[in-house]
Each structure stands twice: as structure tokens, then as C-alpha cells.
Amino acid sequence: MEVGVRTICSEPSDSTAPCEVFRPMIIPALAQNPHVGFLKNGFLLNGKAMEIRKKSDIAYFDALCHAADFDMPLVVVADSGTVQKKLDLEQLDVSAVPKLQPFSAELSAHNDMLHFYDRNVRMNEAESTVTKNLQQPLNRRVKRHVSSKMKLKPEAASPAKVETTEKLPVFPFEKLAEKLLGFGVVCFVEHRCLEEFSRKYKLALQEGDMLILRHGSTAERYPYAQYARDMDGFSRQRKQELRQMLKRGAFTFGRILFHSDARLAVLQDSQQETLSLEERCRILQQENDELKNQLKDFTQQNTDMRMNGEQLRIYQKQLAEKEAELERRNAAYQVLEQEYDSKKNSYQQSTEIVQFYREKADIAATFPTDKEAIPEWAEKHFSDSLIFTQRARNSLRKFSSKLDLAVICDGILYLSAYGKFRQGNLSEELLELYGQRYCWDVSRCGAETLRVHREDYLAQVDDRKYLLDMHIKYGIKAKGLARLYFCWNEELQKIVLGYLPSHLPTLKNPT
């Protein structure tokens, strides 16, 4: 005999929201009742997870997975894997390291034995060929004896093997199984069964994966990395989704007929009996009334479905409008973000420019008014990026023409900035600002000029000569001439200033 129970739950009189009672309340109450319970294909549906820890356990899962009348989703949770364990050096047991026995005295004794045999063999070599033939095997035996004695043996047994891996946390499948009673079945697959399980169902199940199956097909897949940081929050989200999955679904009740269908079946059976015409008319009238009731129910269901469909269309329209509004807001946000980044960059650049001019104004206030003081001033302010050689001192002191000291000092300031640029401590944009006032720009000296007038382009620092292969320039001889010859030394990471402020010989002007 099969017995079915149909529940009709009305909404509370003071509530406008739809209420759910059957699956959240009645099904768990029946499942946990010791006199009722639910058994499906040999598996007890009681809110506990199905655990596959050996190959024989797969049979329970197989029965549910391929059951045509099992409509609830199956949640498959794979066992987590392992990761490399971080070793703590402070926790290592140094005393467990094996100690080596001293063997120097024993080795010396066996060496003496070898010398003794070798000496006797050489003394008797001429007298006996037998001794000569025995020498090599004897030496091999002695060396093997020595070699065996030289093998290092630890005093104590080797320490226990240190575990280098640790197991990752396992998803709380028991808690999820309890929450999904009446809504789904949770199945946990232990690590040793993953390969067999994946091969049997062709699911390619990896360590820590979660699958949601409906009638043997994969509905959702979640890798371990997606929920590893917040397993509880992920479990709550999946619980809400799975509780919605069975709504508006069609279910199979076997041979059980509910109320109206059962009454029709009884009336149809009654017609087969030999009854009077009046009795048959009464039965047909009852069938007609029952069919009218069913038609009324179907009409109401159809009306409800149309209302639900209309409400769904309204929700879809509202959702589309909200999505369009979201896209517009995102586009506006992107524009504002770009404007913000542009203004932020402009502000940073403006700040750098203001700071640059402040620093340059401060250093310009210290420019010497006497050319004799320029070398000391340069060494005081720019020793981290520039070397003022003795030849540069002499050439500056001997220069007798009219000289604009501000130009010379600004050129030295530019060279110090160029040195910082080569060191990687100054941007190209700021270097251009340093050269903006007098249009300073680094130029290479001609290769042929350096070959012909090489001696004129040398400067010495600490018994080492440097070739001045670069220069900066401003003006001409008649109008504030300024030439500063220098080189960049990669080893020192500094500018070597070797000559200023006049021209050095060139191919066109050798004097």
C-alpha cells in the first residue's frame, strides 16, 4: 500500500508576503520523526551527508544520481588537497642530527699496514714471482678493509621524517547537509575515492571542487579557490540558491492520487458495477461536479500563472531599467575617475614644478659673485654627483675675458642634475626644467676631434686621466661664451668636470 500526504497551507491573515511551510517545516519534522522517516534507494534522507570513503559507498550515490523519480539536487563536495608547509627553523631539533665518529687514528693505522705490505713486496719482487702475483689482490683486500672501516656511522638512529605538507581546510559539508534537509542531498568524496568517482561519472572532479547535479547533469561547478577564504559565507549563499531550485518544479508521486483524482477513480470504478439508471445518473453527476471543481482549480492556477508571468515581466522590465541605469552610472563613474586621475596627475606635476622652482631659487641665492669661489661652492652643494677637477679650477682662474657667473653657476647646477639623472635619482622631465633657463643640452664631442686633440681633452683625478667626451654650451665668444667639458664615469657614478668656460681645440679651430 502507498500512502500520500498533501498539505494545503494558507497565508497568514496579517501577512502580504508569500510564506513557505511545507519543505522548511513539515518535511524536516517527518524526516526526523523516528516513526516516519524517508528512505530513497537505500539512503536515509535525514539531513546527514552521504560520505564516500571507500569504493563500495559509491553505490548509494549511483542509485540517487540515476533515479528518474529523484528530483532534489545532489551537492558533491570533494576532499581538499595539501600545500607545502612552511618550516619554522626555531622548531628544528638540532640534537637529532647524527654525529660522525672520529676515524683519523684508525685511518692512520691502516695506512701503516699498507706501507708495510708494499715494502715487503718490493723487497721480495726479484726473488718470487708468486709475491708479485699476490700483491694486487692483497692490496685490494687491505683497501677494502680500510674503506669499510672509513664508512661513517651515526651515533644514533636517523630522526623521524619531518612533514613538509599540510592539509587544507575541508568545506563544512555536514552543516550544509543539515540546512538542506528536504531541499537537496550533500555527498562528500574522500581523497582516496576522487579518481574512481571522476572516472565513473566523467566529472573531472578536482581536490576541493563543489558540484551541483540535477538528474546526473552538472548545473554548477565551484573550484576550491572560489570559497577557500570565506567558507561559511559561501555555504550560506549556496543554501539560499538550492532552496530556490525546487520551486515551480514538476514532481512524480508514483501511483498515489490526491483527493479529486482519487474520487474520480472511485466513481469510474463504481460505473463498472451493475447499478440502476438512477444510481448511474447520480454517479455521473458527481463525476461532472468533480470535473468542474478540477476545471475551476485549473482556471485559478492558470490565472495565478498569468499573474505570476505578468509580475515576472514587470520585474524583468524593472531589472532591465536598473541595469541600464547601472551602465549609465558606471559610464559616468569611469569619466569622473579619468578626470580625477588627470587632475591628480596634474596636481602632482604642478607640485613637483613648484618644489623644483623653490629649490632652484634657494640654490640660485647662493651663486658666488667671484669666480674664485665657484669651485668651493660646487663641491659644497654637488659633491654627491659632480667632481670639480684641478684642471677645471685652473682654466676658470686663467680665463680673463668677461664672464657671466650666473650662466656658469647655472651650467654647473645643470651638470649636477644630469649626474643625478644618470644615477637614476631624477626624472627626464625635471632635467629639462633645469636646462630651460639657458637651453642647456648635453652634446658629444666629435670623435675625430678627440683623436687629433686627445691630450687637450684629458683631465686627471687621483692619478687617473679621464677623457672629456661631452660638453654643454651657451652663447658665443662675443656674447657671454660658456663651455663646460665633462665626462660621465660609470664606476664613480659622478660627472667629472674637466674644463670651463672657453672653447677647447677643434678641427676647425685648432687654437
C-alpha positions in Angstrom: 0.0 0.0 0.0 1.2 3.5 -0.8 0.1 6.5 1.3 0.5 10.1 0.2 0.0 13.3 2.2 -1.0 16.5 0.6 -0.8 19.7 2.6 -2.6 23.0 1.8 -1.1 25.9 3.6 -2.9 29.2 3.5 -1.1 32.5 4.0 -1.4 34.1 7.5 -4.2 36.7 7.6 -1.9 39.6 8.6 0.9 38.8 6.1 1.1 40.1 2.5 4.3 38.2 1.6 4.2 34.6 0.3 5.1 32.1 3.1 6.8 28.7 2.8 5.9 26.0 5.2 5.9 22.6 3.6 9.6 21.9 2.8 11.2 24.1 5.6 9.0 22.8 8.4 6.9 19.7 7.6 9.5 17.7 5.6 12.2 18.0 8.3 9.6 17.2 11.0 8.6 14.0 9.2 12.3 13.1 8.4 13.3 13.4 12.0 10.3 11.5 13.3 11.5 8.0 14.3 8.2 6.5 13.2 8.2 8.0 9.7 11.5 9.0 8.0 12.3 9.0 4.4 14.3 6.2 2.6 15.3 6.7 -1.0 17.0 3.8 -2.9 18.6 2.6 0.3 19.8 6.0 1.5 18.1 7.6 4.5 17.2 11.2 3.9 17.7 12.6 7.4 19.9 15.7 7.0 23.2 13.9 7.2 25.7 13.9 4.4 26.5 10.9 2.2 30.2 10.2 2.7 32.1 8.2 0.1 35.2 6.9 1.9 35.5 3.6 0.1 34.6 2.3 -3.4 31.5 0.4 -2.1 30.0 3.7 -0.9 29.6 4.9 -4.5 26.6 2.5 -4.9 24.4 4.8 -2.8 25.3 7.8 -4.8 24.8 5.9 -8.1 21.2 4.9 -7.0 20.2 8.5 -6.3 22.0 10.0 -9.3 20.3 7.8 -11.9 16.8 7.7 -10.2 14.3 9.2 -12.6 11.9 10.0 -9.7 14.5 11.7 -7.5 14.1 15.5 -8.2 16.3 17.0 -5.5 19.7 18.3 -6.4 22.9 16.5 -5.4 25.7 18.6 -3.9 29.1 16.9 -4.4 31.9 18.2 -2.2 35.4 16.9 -3.0 38.0 16.4 -0.2 40.6 19.3 0.0 44.2 18.9 -1.1 47.5 19.7 0.6 50.0 22.6 0.4 53.7 23.0 1.1 54.2 23.5 4.8 56.3 26.5 6.0 59.1 25.2 8.1 60.0 27.1 11.3 63.8 26.9 11.8 63.4 27.6 15.5 61.4 24.4 16.0 64.0 22.2 14.3 65.6 19.7 16.7 69.4 20.2 16.2 70.2 17.4 18.6 68.6 14.9 16.2 71.3 15.5 13.6 73.6 12.4 13.6 77.2 12.9 14.8 80.2 11.5 13.0 82.7 9.2 14.7 86.4 10.2 14.5 88.4 7.9 12.3 91.8 9.7 11.8 93.6 7.3 14.2 92.1 4.2 12.6 92.9 5.5 9.1 96.5 6.1 10.1 96.9 2.6 11.4 95.6 1.1 8.2 97.8 3.3 6.1 100.8 2.0 8.1 99.6 -1.5 7.2 99.5 -0.7 3.5 103.1 0.7 3.6 104.3 -2.5 5.4 102.9 -4.8 2.8 104.1 -2.6 -0.1 107.7 -2.6 1.4 107.8 -6.4 1.8 106.5 -6.9 -1.7 109.2 -4.6 -3.2 112.0 -6.4 -1.3 110.9 -9.9 -2.5 109.9 -8.9 -6.0 113.1 -10.2 -7.6 113.0 -13.4 -5.6 109.5 -14.6 -6.0 107.0 -14.1 -8.8 104.3 -15.5 -6.6 104.5 -12.5 -4.3 104.2 -10.2 -7.4 101.1 -12.0 -8.4 99.6 -11.7 -4.9 100.4 -8.0 -4.5 97.3 -6.7 -6.3 94.7 -8.9 -4.6 96.4 -8.3 -1.2 96.3 -4.5 -1.8 92.6 -4.7 -2.9 91.7 -6.7 0.3 93.5 -4.2 2.5 91.9 -1.2 0.8 88.5 -2.8 1.0 89.2 -3.3 4.7 90.2 0.3 5.1 87.3 1.5 3.1 84.9 -0.4 5.2 86.4 1.0 8.4 86.2 4.5 7.0 82.4 4.4 6.5 80.8 7.0 8.7 78.3 5.6 11.1 75.9 7.9 13.1 75.9 7.5 16.8 72.1 7.5 17.0 69.2 6.5 14.7 68.1 8.9 12.0 65.5 11.4 13.2 61.8 11.0 12.3 60.7 12.2 8.9 59.6 15.9 9.0 56.2 16.5 7.4 56.6 19.1 4.7 52.9 19.4 3.7 49.7 20.2 5.5 46.1 19.6 4.6 43.9 22.5 3.5 40.6 23.1 5.5 37.7 21.0 4.3 34.4 22.6 3.4 31.8 22.3 6.2 29.6 19.8 4.3 27.9 18.4 7.4 26.4 21.8 8.3 25.2 22.4 4.7 23.6 18.9 4.6 21.7 19.7 7.8 20.4 23.0 6.4 19.4 21.4 3.0 17.1 18.7 4.5 14.2 18.5 2.2 15.9 20.6 -0.5 18.9 18.5 -1.5 21.4 15.8 -0.6 25.1 16.6 0.2 27.7 14.0 -0.8 31.3 14.2 0.4 34.0 12.3 -1.6 37.2 11.5 0.3 40.6 12.0 -1.4 41.2 8.3 -2.0 38.0 7.9 -4.0 38.3 11.0 -6.2 39.9 9.3 -9.1 37.4 6.4 -9.2 34.5 8.7 -8.7 35.6 11.1 -11.5 36.2 8.2 -13.9 32.9 6.6 -13.2 30.8 9.7 -13.7 33.1 11.6 -16.1 33.0 14.7 -13.9 36.8 15.6 -13.8 36.4 16.3 -10.0 39.4 18.1 -8.6 40.5 18.5 -5.0 38.1 20.8 -3.1 35.7 21.2 -6.0 31.9 21.5 -5.4 29.4 20.3 -8.0 25.6 20.7 -8.1 23.9 17.9 -10.1 20.4 17.6 -11.3 19.4 14.2 -12.8 23.1 13.3 -13.4 23.9 16.6 -15.2 26.2 19.3 -13.8 24.3 22.5 -13.1 27.0 24.4 -11.3 30.8 24.0 -10.5 32.8 25.9 -8.0 36.6 25.4 -7.5 38.2 25.4 -4.1 39.8 28.8 -4.6 36.4 30.5 -5.0 35.3 29.7 -1.5 38.5 29.0 0.5 38.7 32.4 2.2 35.0 32.5 3.4 33.6 29.0 3.6 30.7 30.0 5.9 29.6 32.9 3.7 29.8 30.7 0.6 27.8 27.9 2.3 25.0 30.4 3.1 24.8 31.6 -0.5 24.6 28.0 -1.8 21.9 27.2 0.7 19.7 30.1 -0.5 20.2 29.1 -4.1 19.5 25.4 -3.6 16.3 26.3 -1.6 15.0 28.2 -4.6 15.9 25.4 -7.1 12.9 23.2 -6.4 10.3 25.9 -6.8 7.8 25.5 -9.7 9.2 22.1 -10.4 7.2 19.1 -11.6 7.3 16.1 -9.2 6.5 12.4 -9.6 4.2 10.8 -6.9 4.1 7.3 -8.3 0.7 5.6 -8.2 -0.6 8.0 -5.5 -3.7 10.0 -6.4 -4.7 13.1 -4.4 -8.3 13.9 -3.4 -10.0 14.9 -6.6 -8.2 12.4 -8.9 -8.8 9.7 -6.3 -12.6 10.5 -6.1 -12.8 10.3 -9.9 -11.1 6.9 -9.9 -13.6 5.6 -7.3 -16.6 6.9 -9.3 -15.3 5.4 -12.5 -14.9 2.0 -10.8 -18.5 2.3 -9.5 -19.8 2.6 -13.1 -18.5 -0.8 -13.8 -20.9 -2.3 -11.3 -24.4 -3.3 -12.2 -26.4 -0.3 -10.9 -29.8 1.2 -11.5 -30.2 4.0 -14.0 -30.9 6.5 -11.2 -27.7 5.4 -9.4 -25.6 5.8 -12.6 -27.0 9.3 -13.2 -26.1 10.2 -9.6 -22.5 8.9 -10.2 -22.2 10.8 -13.5 -23.5 13.9 -11.8 -20.8 13.5 -9.1 -18.1 13.0 -11.8 -19.3 16.1 -13.6 -19.2 18.1 -10.4 -15.7 16.8 -9.6 -14.5 17.7 -13.1 -16.0 21.2 -12.7 -14.1 21.6 -9.5 -10.9 20.5 -11.2 -11.6 22.9 -14.1 -12.1 25.6 -11.5 -8.8 24.8 -9.9 -7.0 24.7 -13.2 -8.6 28.0 -14.2 -7.4 29.5 -10.9 -3.9 28.1 -11.4 -3.9 29.4 -14.9 -4.9 32.8 -13.6 -2.2 32.7 -11.0 0.4 31.7 -13.6 -0.6 34.6 -15.8 -0.4 36.9 -12.8 3.0 35.5 -11.9 4.0 35.8 -15.6 2.9 39.4 -15.7 4.6 40.1 -12.4 7.7 38.4 -13.8 7.6 40.6 -16.9 7.3 43.7 -14.7 10.3 42.5 -12.7 12.2 41.8 -15.8 11.4 45.3 -17.2 12.4 46.9 -13.9 15.6 44.8 -13.9 16.4 45.9 -17.4 15.8 49.6 -16.4 18.0 49.2 -13.4 20.8 47.5 -15.4 20.6 50.3 -18.0 20.8 52.9 -15.2 23.7 51.0 -13.7 25.5 51.0 -17.0 24.9 54.8 -17.3 26.2 55.3 -13.8 29.2 53.1 -14.5 30.0 55.1 -17.6 29.7 58.4 -15.7 31.9 56.9 -12.9 34.5 56.0 -15.5 34.5 59.6 -16.8 34.8 61.0 -13.3 37.6 58.6 -12.5 39.5 59.6 -15.6 39.0 63.3 -14.8 40.1 62.6 -11.2 43.3 60.8 -12.3 44.0 63.6 -14.8 43.6 66.2 -12.2 45.6 64.2 -9.7 48.5 63.8 -12.1 48.3 67.5 -13.0 48.4 68.4 -9.3 51.4 66.1 -8.7 53.2 67.6 -11.7 52.4 71.1 -10.5 53.6 70.3 -7.0 56.8 68.9 -8.4 57.3 72.0 -10.6 56.6 74.4 -7.7 59.0 72.4 -5.5 61.6 72.5 -8.2 61.5 76.3 -8.7 61.6 76.7 -4.9 64.7 74.6 -4.6 66.3 76.3 -7.7 65.6 79.7 -6.2 67.2 78.7 -3.0 70.3 77.4 -4.7 70.4 80.4 -7.0 70.6 82.7 -4.0 73.9 81.0 -3.1 75.5 81.6 -6.6 79.0 83.1 -6.0 79.8 86.6 -7.2 83.5 85.9 -7.5 84.8 83.2 -9.9 87.4 82.1 -7.4 84.7 80.9 -5.1 82.9 78.8 -7.7 84.9 75.5 -7.2 84.3 75.5 -3.4 80.6 76.4 -3.9 80.2 73.5 -6.4 81.9 71.0 -4.1 79.8 72.1 -1.2 76.5 71.7 -2.9 77.0 69.0 -5.6 79.8 66.6 -4.3 77.3 63.7 -4.5 77.0 63.9 -8.3 80.0 66.1 -9.6 83.8 66.2 -9.3 85.4 69.7 -9.9 88.9 68.7 -11.2 92.1 70.8 -10.7 92.3 71.5 -14.4 88.8 73.0 -14.3 89.9 75.2 -11.4 93.0 76.4 -13.3 91.1 77.0 -16.6 88.4 79.1 -14.7 91.1 81.1 -12.9 93.1 81.9 -16.0 90.0 83.0 -18.0 90.5 86.8 -18.4 87.5 87.7 -20.7 84.2 89.0 -19.5 82.3 86.2 -17.7 78.7 85.9 -16.7 79.0 84.0 -13.4 75.2 83.3 -13.2 75.4 81.4 -16.5 78.5 79.4 -15.3 76.8 78.5 -12.0 73.6 77.6 -13.7 75.5 75.3 -16.1 77.2 73.6 -13.1 73.8 73.2 -11.5 72.5 71.6 -14.7 75.5 69.2 -14.8 74.8 68.1 -11.2 71.2 67.4 -12.2 72.4 65.5 -15.2 74.6 63.4 -12.9 71.5 62.6 -10.7 69.6 61.7 -13.9 72.3 59.2 -14.8 72.2 57.9 -11.3 68.5 57.3 -11.7 67.5 59.8 -9.0 66.0 62.4 -11.2 63.3 62.2 -13.9 63.8 63.4 -17.5 61.1 66.0 -17.1 62.8 67.6 -14.2 66.2 67.5 -16.0 64.5 69.5 -18.9 63.4 72.1 -16.3 67.0 72.5 -15.1 68.1 73.3 -18.6 65.1 75.5 -19.5 66.6 78.9 -18.5 69.7 78.8 -20.7 68.7 75.9 -23.1 71.3 73.6 -21.7 71.7 70.3 -23.6 74.4 67.6 -23.5 76.3 67.2 -26.7 79.0 64.7 -27.7 82.4 65.9 -28.7 83.5 64.9 -32.2 85.3 61.6 -32.5 87.9 62.9 -34.9 88.5 65.9 -32.7 89.1 63.6 -29.7 91.5 61.6 -31.8 93.5 64.6 -33.1 93.5 66.7 -29.9 93.2 63.9 -27.3 95.7 65.4 -24.9 93.7 68.6 -24.8 90.6 66.7 -23.7 92.1 64.9 -20.7 91.5 65.7 -17.1 93.2 64.0 -14.1 91.7 62.9 -10.8 93.8 61.0 -8.3 96.5 59.9 -10.8 93.8 58.7 -13.3 93.0 60.5 -16.5 89.5 60.9 -17.9 88.6 61.8 -21.5 86.2 64.7 -21.6 83.9 63.5 -24.4 80.8 65.6 -23.6 80.0 69.3 -23.2 77.2 71.8 -22.7 77.3 75.3 -24.3 75.7 78.7 -24.2 76.3 81.8 -26.3 79.3 82.7 -28.4 82.6 84.3 -27.7 81.4 87.8 -28.3 78.2 87.3 -26.2 78.7 85.6 -22.9 80.6 82.5 -24.0 80.2 79.4 -21.8 81.5 75.9 -22.5 81.7 73.2 -19.8 83.6 70.0 -20.8 83.0 66.9 -18.8 82.5 63.1 -18.9 80.3 60.6 -17.0 82.2 57.9 -15.0 80.2 54.8 -14.5 82.4 53.5 -11.8 82.3 56.7 -9.7 78.7 57.4 -10.7 79.6 61.0 -11.0 80.2 63.8 -13.5 83.9 64.7 -14.0 84.0 68.4 -14.8 87.4 68.9 -16.5 87.4 72.3 -18.3 85.5 75.6 -18.5 84.4 78.2 -19.6 86.2 78.6 -23.0 86.5 76.5 -26.2 88.8 73.5 -26.4 90.6 73.0 -29.8 88.5 71.5 -32.6 89.3 70.5 -36.2 88.0 73.9 -37.5 89.6 75.9 -34.7 92.8 74.2 -33.5 93.8 77.1 -31.2 
